[in-house]
Each structure stands twice: as C-alpha cells, then as structure tokens.
Amino acid sequence: MLRASRESKNTSNTQLDESDLPRSERPTIIGRGRKFAGYDKKGKLLILGYDKRIVQEYAYAQAKIRLER
C-alpha cells in the first residue's frame, strides 16, 4: 500500500490580507444566524445582509470612503 495516499495534503488557499485600510480603521463584521452586519470603528451600522462576502466588501468600501474625508 502507498503511504502517501493516506497523508493529508495542505490544499488550503491562504489569502493574504489585501485590504488597504489600516487595522484600526477596518469595519467589524458580525454574523448572527443567517444575517451579517458591518459596523465601523465607532459602532455605527454600515450594512446588514445575508451574504457575508457582499457585506464585507460594502463595509470595506464605506470605511475607505469615510477615511478619505
């Protein structure tokens, strides 16, 4: 028997943090049940939705816009 076939392979796709926002300015994404919410650093709700990826992208975009002001 081949031993290599029983060994697990690391197939995870680790992604580096590609956000151009500083860590202190990043929004917080919280999931509860099927809903996800994005809050800014002051605790203000930015977006509420069912798709985590969409909530995350929108919250990052809003935080970036607010940071530039």
Phi and psi in degrees as GROMACS dihedral restraints (atoms count N, CA, C in turn):
[ dihedral_restraints ]
;  ai    aj    ak    al  type     phi  dphi    fc
    3     4     5     6     1   -84.1    20    10
    4     5     6     7     1   128.1    20    10
    6     7     8     9     1   -74.9    20    10
    7     8     9    10     1   -31.7    20    10
    9    10    11    12     1   -64.1    20    10
   10    11    12    13     1   -28.4    20    10
   12    13    14    15     1   -70.5    20    10
   13    14    15    16     1   -22.2    20    10
   15    16    17    18     1   -90.1    20    10
   16    17    18    19     1   -16.1    20    10
   18    19    20    21     1   -77.0    20    10
   19    20    21    22     1   140.5    20    10
   21    22    23    24     1   -77.8    20    10
   22    23    24    25     1   147.9    20    10
   24    25    26    27     1  -109.8    20    10
   25    26    27    28     1   142.2    20    10
   27    28    29    30     1   -84.8    20    10
   28    29    30    31     1    99.5    20    10
   30    31    32    33     1  -107.9    20    10
   31    32    33    34     1    11.8    20    10
   33    34    35    36     1   -69.0    20    10
   34    35    36    37     1   144.2    20    10
   36    37    38    39     1  -102.9    20    10
   37    38    39    40     1    87.5    20    10
   39    40    41    42     1   -77.2    20    10
   40    41    42    43     1   127.6    20    10
   42    43    44    45     1  -108.2    20    10
   43    44    45    46     1   136.2    20    10
   45    46    47    48     1   -74.8    20    10
   46    47    48    49     1   155.9    20    10
   48    49    50    51     1   -69.4    20    10
   49    50    51    52     1   109.8    20    10
   51    52    53    54     1   -99.0    20    10
   52    53    54    55     1     7.8    20    10
   54    55    56    57     1   -70.8    20    10
   55    56    57    58     1   137.6    20    10
   57    58    59    60     1   -95.3    20    10
   58    59    60    61     1    10.2    20    10
   60    61    62    63     1   -91.4    20    10
   61    62    63    64     1   142.5    20    10
   63    64    65    66     1   -64.9    20    10
   64    65    66    67     1   153.2    20    10
   66    67    68    69     1   -57.5    20    10
   67    68    69    70     1   -35.7    20    10
   69    70    71    72     1   -70.4    20    10
   70    71    72    73     1   -19.8    20    10
   72    73    74    75     1  -100.6    20    10
   73    74    75    76     1    -5.1    20    10
   75    76    77    78     1   -71.0    20    10
   76    77    78    79     1   142.1    20    10
   78    79    80    81     1   -72.7    20    10
   79    80    81    82     1   157.1    20    10
   81    82    83    84     1   -99.5    20    10
   82    83    84    85     1   128.9    20    10
   84    85    86    87     1  -106.5    20    10
   85    86    87    88     1   123.8    20    10
   87    88    89    90     1  -122.6    20    10
   88    89    90    91     1   131.0    20    10
   90    91    92    93     1  -108.2    20    10
   91    92    93    94     1   135.5    20    10
   93    94    95    96     1  -140.7    20    10
   94    95    96    97     1   108.6    20    10
   96    97    98    99     1    69.6    20    10
   97    98    99   100     1  -125.5    20    10
   99   100   101   102     1   -96.4    20    10
  100   101   102   103     1    -4.9    20    10
  102   103   104   105     1  -100.5    20    10
  103   104   105   106     1   149.1    20    10
  105   106   107   108     1  -126.9    20    10
  106   107   108   109     1   144.0    20    10
  108   109   110   111     1  -130.7    20    10
  109   110   111   112     1   143.2    20    10
  111   112   113   114     1  -114.7    20    10
  112   113   114   115     1   125.3    20    10
  114   115   116   117     1  -118.4    20    10
  115   116   117   118     1   144.9    20    10
  117   118   119   120     1   -80.6    20    10
  118   119   120   121     1  -178.1    20    10
  120   121   122   123     1   -68.4    20    10
  121   122   123   124     1   -19.5    20    10
  123   124   125   126     1   -89.7    20    10
  124   125   126   127     1    -3.9    20    10
  126   127   128   129     1    93.4    20    10
  127   128   129   130     1     8.0    20    10
  129   130   131   132     1   -82.0    20    10
  130   131   132   133     1   134.1    20    10
  132   133   134   135     1   -68.5    20    10
  133   134   135   136     1   125.7    20    10
  135   136   137   138     1   -96.4    20    10
  136   137   138   139     1   -43.8    20    10
  138   139   140   141     1  -157.4    20    10
  139   140   141   142     1   149.4    20    10
  141   142   143   144     1  -131.4    20    10
  142   143   144   145     1   129.6    20    10
  144   145   146   147     1  -164.7    20    10
  145   146   147   148     1  -178.7    20    10
  147   148   149   150     1  -101.3    20    10
  148   149   150   151     1   -15.6    20    10
  150   151   152   153     1  -107.9    20    10
  151   152   153   154     1   115.4    20    10
  153   154   155   156     1   -62.4    20    10
  154   155   156   157     1   -40.2    20    10
  156   157   158   159     1   -62.9    20    10
  157   158   159   160     1   -43.5    20    10
  159   160   161   162     1   -66.7    20    10
  160   161   162   163     1   -42.6    20    10
  162   163   164   165     1   -60.6    20    10
  163   164   165   166     1   -43.8    20    10
  165   166   167   168     1   -64.4    20    10
  166   167   168   169     1   -47.2    20    10
  168   169   170   171     1   -62.2    20    10
  169   170   171   172     1   -44.2    20    10
  171   172   173   174     1   -66.0    20    10
  172   173   174   175     1   -43.3    20    10
  174   175   176   177     1   -63.5    20    10
  175   176   177   178     1   -40.9    20    10
  177   178   179   180     1   -65.0    20    10
  178   179   180   181     1   -40.4    20    10
  180   181   182   183     1   -64.4    20    10
  181   182   183   184     1   -43.1    20    10
  183   184   185   186     1   -65.7    20    10
  184   185   186   187     1   -40.7    20    10
  186   187   188   189     1   -64.2    20    10
  187   188   189   190     1   -37.3    20    10
  189   190   191   192     1   -67.0    20    10
  190   191   192   193     1   -41.6    20    10
  192   193   194   195     1   -63.3    20    10
  193   194   195   196     1   -44.9    20    10
  195   196   197   198     1   -68.0    20    10
  196   197   198   199     1   -29.4    20    10
  198   199   200   201     1   -70.9    20    10
  199   200   201   202     1   -33.4    20    10
  201   202   203   204     1   -72.7    20    10
  202   203   204   205     1   -23.2    20    10
